[in-house]
Amino acid sequence: MEPKSQSKMQTNPSTLKIHTLMHVPYEGLGCIENWIENNNHTVSYTKFYENFTLPSTDNFDWLIVMGGPMGVYDEELFAWLVEEKTFIKQAIESGKTVIGICLGSQLIAEVLGAKVYPNKQKEIGWWKIKKTEVSKNIDILKDAEDEFTVFHWHGDTYDLPEESVHLFSSDVCKNQAFLYKEKVLGLQFHFEVTPKTLSEMVVNGQSELIECETVQSEIQILEQSGYFENSNNKMFQILDKLFRHN
């Protein structure tokens, strides 16, 4: 059973209009859908793998940018990346809360002027991340342990955008997450995965599961079901706090 958001936002009756950018059909919102439903928010989508039209930034409060197997530098293969980057920049400049997951965090980093590039090693599977010293004073993470296990599926990394706060690191990838001006959050890893969405990622990403020191096998990935609840609860806590603050 998937965990439920622990807060119904009873102290604030307002609801959000959330827009989501999806790059492939198998990397969706996961447990974030639970949070949206539990709090009576609404969600709309731009799916770049279908015919799409991007909305006006006046039509949503939050923007969530999901993952995908492409890189931010693959504009010749995926021409819509150019339009997407412009859109993300507009959303940030408009003062929206913007959350990027995996590829989404890399797109945000590039839009904010940081370099995105292949990491020395891919990181795929359930691996530990550690809070940075400065992140221990960030309110959205105060309820999180200093070290815990989350799901990763990324081969690229990024430098930290200027004026951003470095939140997490791992042994394989130093820059795992950042917060920019309290409203823009980039996460390299996947707090949002559920058993269903993880299975879809594994089925569609088989070619990348070449087992090595930093890439787990399909069996290793799918059998570690004990981490879902903690990861999803971390996602809910962050979303709740971002909502209260913004």
N, C-alpha and C positions, 0 to 999 in steps of 0.2 A: 504494500500500500504506500502511495506517495504521501509525503508529509504535507500538511496544510499550513498556509501562512498563519502565523500566530497572532497577527494583529488585524483587526477589522477597521482600523482607523476611526474608531467611534468618536474621538475628540475632534475630528475634522470631517464634516459631511461631504466635502467637495470630492469630485471624481476627476480622473485624468483621461485625456484622449492620448493614447499611445500609438505611435506609428512605428512599424517594424520593417527593416530592410532585410530581405532574404536573398541569398545568392544561389542556394541549391535547395531542393525540396526536403532533404533529409537533415538539415541543420536548422530546426525551428526553435521556438521559445522554450520548449520543455516545461519545467516547473513554473516558469514565469507566467504561463497561461493560468495556472492555478491561482497565483497571486492576483492577477488581473481580475479573474472571475470572483474570487473571494472578497475583493474590495470594491466590486461594482464599477471598475474602470472599463473603458472600451478600447479595442485594438483594431487597427487597420494595417494593411500590408502593401508593400511594393515588392514584387517577386521578379527579380531581374532575369530569371530563366523563362519568363513568360512575357507577353506584351505588357508594357508597363507605362504608367504615367505618374510622375512624382507629385505629391501634393504641395500646396503652399505651406510654408512654415507657420502660417496663421491657423492652420487647421489641426494642429496637434500641440500637446504640452511636452511630451517626452519623445525621444527618438531612441530606438534600440537597434543596433546594427549587429547582425548575426555573423556566423562563420561561413567558411567555404574552403574548397581545396585550392583556389587560385591565389595568386599573390597580388599585392597592391601595385606591382610593377607590370602586370600582365595586360596592359591597356590595349595592345595590338590584338590580343586574343579575345578580350572582353571589353569592347568599346564603351560599354555603359559605366565602366569604372570612372571615366573622366567626369561624367555627369553626376555620378554618386558622390565623388569627392567634393565637388562644388556644393552639392546639397548638404552634405554633412557640415561643411564649413559654414554655410548659411545658418544651419540650425544652431551651431555653437555660438556664432556671432549674434544670433537672435535671443540668446540667453536661455535656450532650452536645456533641460536635463538630457544628456546624451550618454548612453551606455553602449560600449562596444565589447563584443565577445570574440576572442580568437582573431580571425581576419578583421572583424569589426574594430578591435582595439588597434590593430595595425593601421587600418585606414584612418582612424582618429589621430594616431601618432603622426602619420605623414601629413595630414591636413594641418596639424599644429606645428609643422616645420621640422619634425624629427626624421631621422634616417631609418628606413626599414630594410632589412637584408636577411639572407639565410643565416640561421644559427649554425654553430659548428656541428651540432648533433640534432636530429629530430627528437622530440619528446612526445611519446605516445603511450598512454596508459595511466594507471593510478600512481602518482608520485607525490611526494611531500613538497609543500611550499612553506616558507618561513616569513613571518612579518618582519619588516624593517623596524629599526628603532623608532624612526619618526612616525611610522604608521600606528604605533601603539598609542599615540595621542590623537588619532583621527577618530571622530565619533562613530562613523559608520562601521568601524572595525573593532570597537571597544569590547564587544561581546565575543570576539573570535579568539581562539587559542593562539599562542605564538607560533605553533607549528601543527600542521594537519595535512591530510591526504586529499587531493582533488584529482579530477580527470583532466588529462592534457591530450591535445592532438595538434601539434604545430611544429613546423620546420623553420619558420622565420622568427625573427626577433626585431627589436627596435631600440633606438636610443630614447631616453626620456625626453619628452617635450619640455621646453623651457617653462619655468614657473609651475611645473607639475610636481606632485609629491610621489615618491617611490614607495609602493605599498608592500609588495611581496617579491621574493626571489626563490629560486630552486637551485639545486646543484648543477643542473644542465643549462638553465636560462636565468640570467641575473635579473632582467627586467620583466617580471611577470605581471605587473599591474601598476597603474598610476591613477592619480586623481588630479584633475586640472580645475582650478578655481571653484572647487567644492561642488561642481555640477556636472562635470564630464569625467566619466569613469571608463578606463580601459582594462579589460581582464584578458590575459592570454589563455587562461584555462576555462574550464566549463563547470561552474557551479550549478548550471541549469539542467544538466543531463538527468534523464529518468531512464529506467530500464528500457522503455520503448524507444526513446530517441537515441540512446547509446547503441542499441541493436541495429538501428537504421544506419548509423554512422559506420559501424563495423562492416556491415554488408556492403556499403557503397565505397568503403575505403580499403578493401582487402589488399589492393596492390601495394599499399604503404606498410603493411604489417610484416615487414621483413625483420624477424626477431633479432635483436641485438641488445646491447647493454642498456639502452635507453628507449627501446620499443618493445612493448609487451605483445604476446601472442593474443589471438582472438579469445582463446580459452582463459588466459590470465585476466584479460579485460572484463569478460562477461561474468566470471565467477566471483569477482570482488564486489558483491552486492551490498556489503555492509557499509559502504561509504556514501550511498545515495542520500540517506536522510540527513546526515550532517552537512553535506554539500548544499542540498536544497534549502535547509534551514539557514545556512549562511547567506544564500541568495535572498531569501525572504527578509532577513534582518537588514541587509543592505538596502533593499528596495523600500522597506518600511521607513528607514531613517532618511533616505533621500527624499521620500515623499513628505515627511514631516518638516524637513529643512527647506524644501523648495516649493 
